[in-house]
Amino acid sequence: MKATHAPAASAVPELLEMHPAWSMDERDNAASDSWLHRLIARRGDFGITRIGSVTRLDRIGIPMVQVARPLSLSNAVSQGKGLTFAEATASGLMETIESWAGENLPQNRLVSCTAEAWGEDTCRLYEPWTTGDAPGEWRGRPIAWIEGWDLFSGDTRPVPVALVDTIYTLPSPHPVMFPRTTTGLGAGRNLARAIIQAGLEILEREAIAQARHDPHFFDMNQVDTSNLSDARCTELLARIRQADLLCALWLTPAAHGLPVYWCHVMERGPPRELVPLPSEGFGCDFTHAGAVTKAVLEACQARGTAISGAREDITRAHYPQDYDRAHLAAWREQLASPRRLRLAPRSDAREEVSDQVKLKRVTDALREAGAKAAIVVPLFSDSENDIHAVRLVAPPLRLDPGA
């Protein structure tokens, strides 16, 4: 299957209108088994050859699934995580489909021209994202572009393909000009959910990038996890404690109103060490409980990924022969006995609002965070089987929180 299912940017408003405004998780869950069975049955269409559990490689016991796509032009192995195997499987499959869709952009939607040809507004929009080694005359260099739909203006706008596709082979198909990241990829059971997922990731990474520039962030923002009362959060933290691991959370200051958390999961030290270094996870959501759950799950997944060693971007540099034991001991002390703790926010109920309301909240948050545009590039849309993938581009918000 090629990406003939990738709709034009101008179809975004119609696609957002035609999908049901699901408002309750119960409706989603009622169809989740049949939807997941259909998704698994179609795995060959996306080049997926294996779906396997790696849960038992770690002692935490949180379901983790690896999805293999050998002919991938990026990572051949994707990970999925969740509180159930169904959640973990769906997570891994949709992450794989995002990358597959980004590799298969329809050629008839691509045009080659210069940024100058689109006008000064386009040049100014993407100027902050040019890399340090980009040519000084980048505006006048022909590159590949694709059209997207701007949620702010309600118009189509051009996007450099280097900010959209997921072809990460060497040599790169794109000149050195823009960062090559997966920030802004999103997939969901309708187009709105795919955009929401992509937008939450962008907001999360912008907040984390800001936190990395604060030398006092870890000292001032650690949260008292003993006060968390949400059932999903407490279940996750209990599993980590039962595995004799440390877990710490930091509430990240953000320019928008959505909570963002940073999580570390770490060994208490020898002799049971599998992963000496702390494993990181991040999460942004509409509620504190949702953001905490995402961050903790991602940290556990990062730990499982390091243990399995199955991803190409986890190189030998991640497994040094010797560790700075004094530094690790000091960081364990920070996690276990911080000098200052913030009270965890009071439990907030899981919101049962429509996808359209959530999409508006994400769009408003992107604007509050400083985005000048929120451009949706549809990558794949299969309404019959409820599979949708997009790339959301929100310049000049930072793409790489570690840069």
C-alpha positions, 0 to 999 in steps of 0.5 A, spaced: 500 500 500 502 506 498 500 513 501 494 514 496 490 515 502 494 521 504 488 527 503 490 534 500 491 539 505 485 542 503 481 536 505 482 537 513 476 541 515 472 536 511 475 531 515 475 534 522 467 535 520 465 528 518 468 524 524 464 523 530 465 528 536 467 522 541 466 525 548 466 518 552 472 513 553 466 508 554 464 509 547 472 508 545 473 502 549 467 499 547 470 498 540 477 498 541 478 490 541 475 490 534 478 496 532 485 493 534 484 486 531 483 490 524 489 494 525 493 488 527 490 484 521 492 490 516 500 490 519 502 487 512 500 493 509 505 497 513 511 493 512 510 490 519 513 483 520 513 482 528 509 484 534 512 482 540 512 483 548 518 485 551 515 486 558 518 480 562 525 483 560 524 488 566 521 487 573 516 492 573 511 489 569 508 494 565 506 492 558 511 494 553 511 491 546 516 492 540 513 492 533 518 491 527 518 494 520 525 491 517 524 496 511 523 502 515 527 508 513 528 510 520 528 506 526 526 499 524 523 497 531 518 502 535 515 501 542 509 501 545 507 502 552 500 502 556 497 499 563 494 493 558 497 489 553 491 492 548 494 499 550 501 497 549 500 494 542 496 500 539 501 504 542 506 501 538 502 500 532 500 507 531 507 509 532 510 505 527 504 507 522 506 514 523 513 513 521 511 509 515 506 514 513 512 519 513 516 515 508 510 515 503 508 522 501 505 522 495 509 525 490 504 529 486 503 533 492 511 535 492 513 541 489 520 544 488 522 551 489 525 557 493 522 560 500 523 566 496 518 564 491 513 563 497 514 570 499 517 574 505 512 571 510 514 564 509 521 566 509 520 569 516 516 563 519 521 558 518 527 562 519 528 561 526 528 553 525 534 553 520 540 550 523 547 553 524 550 549 518 545 551 513 547 555 507 546 563 508 543 564 502 538 558 504 532 562 502 534 562 495 535 555 494 530 550 491 528 545 496 521 540 496 515 543 499 508 540 501 502 544 502 499 544 509 492 546 513 493 552 518 489 551 524 490 558 526 488 562 519 484 557 516 488 557 510 493 552 506 500 554 507 507 551 504 511 546 509 518 544 507 518 537 506 524 536 511 520 538 516 515 533 514 517 526 512 521 521 516 526 518 511 532 518 515 537 514 511 544 517 509 545 520 505 539 525 506 534 526 501 534 534 503 540 539 504 542 541 511 537 546 512 532 544 518 533 539 524 530 532 522 526 530 528 519 526 529 516 532 533 509 533 531 508 526 528 501 524 531 496 518 529 489 517 532 482 513 530 480 520 527 483 526 524 482 530 530 485 525 535 491 525 531 492 532 531 491 533 538 497 527 540 501 531 535 500 538 538 501 535 545 507 532 544 510 539 541 507 543 547 511 538 551 517 538 548 517 546 548 516 546 555 522 541 556 526 545 552 525 551 556 526 547 563 533 545 560 535 552 560 533 553 568 539 551 572 535 550 578 529 546 575 530 540 578 531 543 585 525 547 585 520 543 581 520 536 584 513 533 586 511 529 592 508 523 589 506 520 595 500 525 595 498 523 588 491 520 588 489 518 581 488 511 580 492 510 574 498 514 577 498 510 584 498 503 580 504 505 576 508 508 582 506 502 586 509 497 581 515 501 580 516 501 588 515 494 588 520 493 583 525 496 588 526 502 583 526 510 585 521 514 581 521 522 581 516 527 578 517 534 576 512 539 574 515 543 568 513 551 568 510 552 561 507 558 557 501 555 556 495 552 561 496 544 560 500 541 565 507 538 563 511 533 567 518 530 567 519 523 570 526 519 572 526 512 574 532 509 576 535 503 580 537 504 587 544 501 586 548 494 585 547 488 586 540 488 582 542 493 577 540 492 569 540 500 567 544 504 572 543 511 568 536 514 570 530 513 564 527 519 562 519 520 560 515 526 559 508 527 558 503 533 556 495 532 557 489 536 559 489 533 566 495 533 571 493 525 572 494 524 564 500 528 564 503 524 570 501 517 567 504 519 560 511 521 563 511 515 568 509 510 562 514 513 557 520 513 563 518 505 564 518 504 556 525 508 555 528 503 561 525 497 557 528 500 551 535 500 554 534 493 556 532 490 550 537 494 546 533 493 539 533 500 537 538 502 532 539 509 535 541 506 542 548 505 540 554 503 545 554 510 547 548 508 552 552 502 555 559 505 558 563 500 561 564 505 567 560 509 570 561 516 575 558 512 581 559 518 585 554 522 581 549 517 580 549 516 588 548 523 588 542 523 583 539 517 587 539 522 593 536 527 589 530 522 587 529 519 594 530 525 599 530 532 595 531 538 599 524 541 597 518 538 594 512 541 591 505 538 593 502 534 587 496 538 584 489 536 587 486 530 583 483 532 577 477 528 574 478 525 567 475 530 562 469 527 558 469 532 553 469 532 545 475 531 541 473 538 537 473 541 544 480 538 546 483 540 539 481 547 540 484 547 547 491 544 544 490 550 538 489 555 543 495 552 547 500 552 541 498 560 540 499 561 548 506 558 547 508 562 542 507 559 535 506 563 529 502 557 525 499 550 527 500 547 520 497 540 519 500 536 513 495 529 513 500 523 512 494 518 512 487 517 512 483 511 512 476 512 515 473 505 514 478 503 519 479 509 523 487 510 522 489 517 521 496 520 521 499 527 521 505 531 521 503 538 525 508 544 524 508 549 529 514 554 528 518 557 532 516 552 537 523 548 539 523 541 535 529 538 539 528 539 547 535 536 548 539 541 543 
